[in-house]
């Protein structure tokens, strides 16, 4: 998987905020993936890896940037939480509750 210079993870690694609308696009894409996988019992390894990296590395890069003084957009922290919740929802295959995390907010 070759990274594009404007993909979210590349931007966060460069300590640059997301492009306007980028988070919304990602959240909508996660909803489409979730809808399509509702009846699936397995997820392809490449998709699982991409989802994992999106959720975990975006948070790591955000935290690294914050510790080094980056002034991230005010809602980025919450947006990354929404991305993580969307990925968790896909992995759990449920829109109700997580086994360990309580209620999951549905992707809008």
C-alpha positions, -999 to +999 in steps of 0.1 A: +000+000+000+017+032-012+007+062+008-005+094-009+010+126+004-025+140+013-038+109+030-047+114+067-018+094+082+008+112+060-006+146+070-006+137+107+030+123+105+040+157+089+022+174+118-003+190+093-040+190+100-064+170+078-077+186+046-112+202+052-138+175+047-113+147+050-126+133+083-162+135+071-152+115+040-134+089+061-164+086+084-188+081+055-164+055+040-164+037+073-202+036+073-202+022+038-177-005+048-198-013+079-230-015+059-214-038+033-198-061+060-229-065+082-235-101+070-198-110+066-181-134+090-146-126+078-126-095+069-098-096+044-064-091+060-055-060+039-088-043+049-083-052+086-047-039+085-058-006+069-086-001+094-063-009+123-036+015+111-062+042+105-076+040+140-044+034+159-017+054+140-039+084+136-043+086+174-005+080+179+004+108+155-021+131+170-007+125+205+029+128+193+020+161+177+002+174+207+032+166+229+055+184+206+033+215+206+013+212+174-019+232+175-043+207+160-078+218+150-101+219+181-124+190+170-096+167+157-093+148+189-131+140+189-130+132+152-102+106+157-124+091+185-152+088+160-129+071+135-118+046+162-154+040+172-163+034+135-135+009+131-144-008+163-180-011+151-168-027+119-146-053+138-174-061+162-199-065+135-226-049+157-243-016+160-255-023+195-229-027+222-193-037+225-183-066+247-160-044+268-167-008+257-204-003+263-226+014+238-211+023+205-223+054+188-236+046+153-218+061+124-239+090+111 
